[in-house]
């Protein structure tokens, strides 16, 4: 356990020394047993469908941040679909964040191997990283 923690600290320090926060998050996720599958960004407003991504039948999670506005945190809705499908009857998973205050992590559980996309709804700029267990 101490060795694993040491590796995480070293990786974070190396990445932050270079000033690359995204790289630091990737090192931390990898050291903790997660691999980045895809990263997406949006401006908010109309619903957004991500580009398709492929997972391999392991646990999947999303790590996301929504920029708050002057009235406070803003809600976010994520829906997982198999590539080529849409509509409520084809939903494979749904995650919500009613008050997205800072970075959020939501596990989607084990997702069967295949190609998927996320349908994202929020009114503010957002970033999302999809990760799969190693």
N, C-alpha and C positions, 0 to 999 in steps of 0.2 A: 504494500500500500504506500509506504513512504517513497519507494522508488518511482511508482507511477505519479505521485504528487510532484516529486522532483522533476520528472520529465515534463509535466504540464507547466510548472513554473518556468523552467528553462525555455520551453517553446514560446510561452507568452512573453517572456523577457526579450527573447531574440526578435520576435515579431514587433513588439512595441518599440524596441530600439530602432527599428527601421521605420517606425511611424505608420505601420500598416495594420489598422485595426481589424480589417476583414481577414487578413492572414492570421492574426492572433486568434480570432474566433475559430478559424479552420483548424489550427494546431490544437486548440483546446478540445474541439469536438473530436478530432481524430484520436487524441490521447485518451479521451474518455470513452472510446469505443464507438464513435459515430463517424461516418464518411459523408461529406457533402455531395449530394446528388445534383442539385441545381440551385441557383440563386435568381430571384426575380425582384423587380422594382416596379412601382406604379405611382402615378400622380394622384390617384383617388378620383372620385366622381363616378363615371359610368362603370358598370361591372366589367371585370377584366378576366380573360381566360389566359392562363400561362401557356407557354410552349410546352409540348409534350416532354415528359421525362420518363426514364426507365428505372424501375426498382427490381430487386432480385428475390423477393419473397421473405424479407426480414422485417423487423420492426422499423417503422418510419415515424419521424416527427418533423414538425415545422417550428422554426425559430423565426419570430417576426417582430417588427416594431412599426407602429403607426405614429406619425408625428401628431402630437396634440395640437388643438387650436386654442384660441384665446378663451374659450369657454371650458377648456379641459380636455381630458382624454376622449377619444372617438371610438365607437364600436367597429368591429371587423367580423365578417362572415367568410369562412373558407369552406368550399365544398369540393370533395374529391370525386373525379369521374374517370372511368376508363377512356382512353383515347378513342374518339369517334362516336361518343355517346353524349347525351345531355338530358336534362329534365329530371324532375323529382324522382320518378321511378327508377332512374339509373344512378342515383346518389350512392356512393360507396362509403362516404364518411362526411361528417359535417362538424366543424369546430367554430365556436364563437368566442369572441372576447368583447364583453359588454363595455368594459372600461379599460381600454388598452393603455396602461400607464407604464412605459418603459418596455424593455425587451420581454417577450412572452415565449414560452415553449409549450407546445401541445403535442402529445403523442397520438398518432393515428392508429397505433397498434400494428399488428403484422399485416402487411399488404402483399397480396399474391404477386408473383413475378409478372411483369408486363409493362405496358406504356400507359401513362396516366397524365392528367392535367388538373390544375386547381382553378376553380371559379372563385374570384376574390371580389368582395364588395366592401368598400369603405369610402368615405368622402375625403380622406386626407392622404398625403403621400405616405407610402409604405415600402418596406423591404421585407423579403421573406427568403429564408434558406431552408431547403428541404434536405433532411439528413436521413441516412439509413444505417442501422446497426451493422457493425463489422462482423 
